[in-house]
Amino acid sequence: MTRQELRERLPGACPCYVPGHASTGCDSTGYDLTRGKDQIVKGILKKAFRPWLLRSARWLVPRSLARSFSNLAALSRMSAWLRSQGPIDCGGDRMALYDRVLRAEGLDAPIDYLEFGVYRGASLRWWCGHVACSEARFYGFDCFEGLPEDWGVARAGTFDVGGKIPAIDDPRLEFVVGLFQDTLRPFLAGHRLERRKVIHMDADLYTSTLYVLSQLAPWIRPGDVIVFDELGSLRMAEHEFRAFEDFCASFRLSVKALGANSLLETFAVKVV
């Protein structure tokens, strides 16, 4: 038996132990007496029970309960973030929020507007209709086949419109059809997003939201505006808010809340 094999089989064994030969500080079994019995017992228990606990935790905490805990934890952090932002201009529906942000930030200008999660096109149609600048560009990203995975109680395929692209007659608008993970990188390879941006996130899912923001990170600049359709969702805080939180932490991005709708669900933030 090699020393490595011995250490794996006998937690607490002295590294210098060779079977049949005791050394200073070790008894005849090879255990380091200077460590004490408590440490030896802890090592044995860890070796015996840690793998079992990792394999059995799913039975100790059911998946539905784990999701509830995760969502409650995200809601707690959301509440703390709201408090850190101070007074927030909130009121009306999401269209009223769009209008306040557009006027306050002077967004009727040569902007790049990117919307992720178009569905039937209500918000995209609003922005195309309220930004008159002829040099503005609009991009709508969606597969138009519904959610690619479950979103809480909403099953994969929810929001499927049968691949039908919304009828929005605007020469400034381009649709990018497909899953974000398939279309965004090729899109970014062919477009230089160096102008001020409005990024509208209605991707719903944690995975989709985090993927999009991470891919856009090299292009995001101070002054850019990000709108989250369901940042303050009570039932789904572990999705959009958690993705927003993880993105800001990972890329050390600072933002300021510009406002929200009356339900504190749809939020607009500005990169600072």
Secondary structure, 3 states (H helix, E strand, C coil): CCHHHHHHHCCCECCCCECCECCCCECCCCEEHHHHHHHHHHHHHHHHHHHHHHHHHHHHCCHHHHHHHHHHHHHHHHHHHHHHHCCCCECCCHHHHHHHHHHHHCCCCCCEEEEECCCCCHHHHHHHHHCCCCCCEEEEEECCECCCCCECCECCCCCECCCCCCCCCCCCEEEEECCHHHHHHHHHHHCCCCCCEEEEECCCCHHHHHHHHHHHHHHCCCCCEEEECCCCCCCCCCCHHHHHHHHHHHCCCCEEEEEECCCCCCEEEEEC
